[in-house]
Amino acid sequence: MQGLQRISQSPAEEKNLRVKHNNLSSGQSSSDHGQSRDEDESTFPSPEEIMSSSMPRKFTDEMREFLSACLCLHSYNLFKNSYIWFGILWGIPIPLVTISLVMTFTDQGHLVPAITSIFQSPLQCFFLAHPLLFGALFGILGTIRQEKDTQIQKLVEELRELSIKDPLTGLANRRHFILSFEEEAARTVRQNLPLSIIFLDLDFFKKINDTHGHQMGDTVLREVSRYMLQQCRPYDMAARWGGEEFVILLPADDEIKAAACAERIRCGIAAGFSEKIPFPVTISAGVARYKAGDSLERLTERADQALYRAKQTGRNRVILWDIADHLLPRTHETDCRNRYR
């Protein structure tokens, strides 16, 4: 019903449509109705306007592209443009047929006199030059094809980046993180290596948006993401989980090393890490280690519980989920002042 109400029209609109329909069917027209009908018709371009506006522009673009390829040296490079050889092979039968016809109809049994007589005729010379002409034409088309392939490849790379990265922060998105986790989990089990995860959340982020505006909130997200990437190793996976929540996957690290990494990020952000942010920003983090047979949901649940514990105990701290004795998460605290002095 809601969807139907959205597309339903008011009684006044139905009346106007009914009047227009009656006028069009009966041929009657008032000045108002005629004017509205003319306005409606003027909004739709005629086929002639479409042809005159779109076709010449498209043809002009194609001619500009062709002339650009003609001026490109790659179009005539025999060693880098294989299309030239296809054109030469395509045009070779034409001079062969021309020579054979001249030898047949002029009673010249030798090849050299036949070729000499061919050069005396501009039209027959044109037939002999077909391999070169075809080679140049195919070379130009090859350059255009290569340019198109480069553009398509660039678009594919851009689409791939859009599909795996968060558009605001530049970090990996949640979907790409899930796929990467499956690969890292399989490698962890196969090589018997540790694997840990860090859940991070900006403290009082809603207050930042309400006080400083959403643009400043976006700046905070971007700067925090940039700083996180600087603190991560090349093979770590940092992603935006959602909103102001971030997640970092640390291959070959146990929970102690992962907690140290989270603490390093926390202390750096608390100490002031960007000139673009004129106010203090803090984060809370929860750390958990992967166990054999864990799904991503179970692992993130433990890290999320540790993060929730960090929020409950005052924020701006790192809580490590103790998987040894299955007790409550314990706090991983260090003296940031001594560490970053």
Secondary structure, DSSP 4 states (H G I P E B T S, - for coil): -HHHHHH---HHHHHHHHHHHHHHHH----HHHHHHHHHHHHTS--HHHHHHHHHHHHHHHHHHHHHHHHT-GGGG-TTT-THHHHHHHHHTHHHHHHHHHHHHHTT--SHHHHHHHHHT-HHHHHHHTHHHHHHHHHHHHHHHHHHHHHHHHHHHHHHHHHHHB-TTT-SB-HHHHHHHHHHHHHHHHHHT--EEEEEEEETTHHHHHHHH-HHHHHHHHHHHHHHHHHHS-TT-EEEEEETTEEEEEEET--HHHHHHHHHHHHHHHHT---TT--S---EEEEEEE--TT--HHHHHHHHHHHHHHHHHTTSSSEEE--TTT--S-EEE---HHHHT-
